[in-house]
């Protein structure tokens, strides 16, 4: 390996968890964790999820205007219209035993490239249900 090459950091961390399902059955799951946030002096695990909006034409102007002036309403509308996606994200956070889940809305500035997007609004949610596990 060359010394001048920089090592690329992983974009996500993993937690391996197991649950006892009874009758000599165990379930092992690899869960994703996106980061750690320090709140009230304690470190809490965090997952981050994004609703992406790509530039599609004239309708994009309306979405952009709403994001600038009514960001909370846009986020609430996206949660309502994508309830299955939000449920999957919530379950993923619960399985990973994360304390917080950050949901945000973003729009692409350069066509369909999501790497060049800007965050418009974000909301931090507490994930409070604890699942009993064996290890």
Helices and strands as residue ranges (DSSP letters): E 13-22, E 25-33, E 35-39, E 42-53, H 59-69, H 71-81, H 83-95, E 100-108, G 114-116, E 117-126
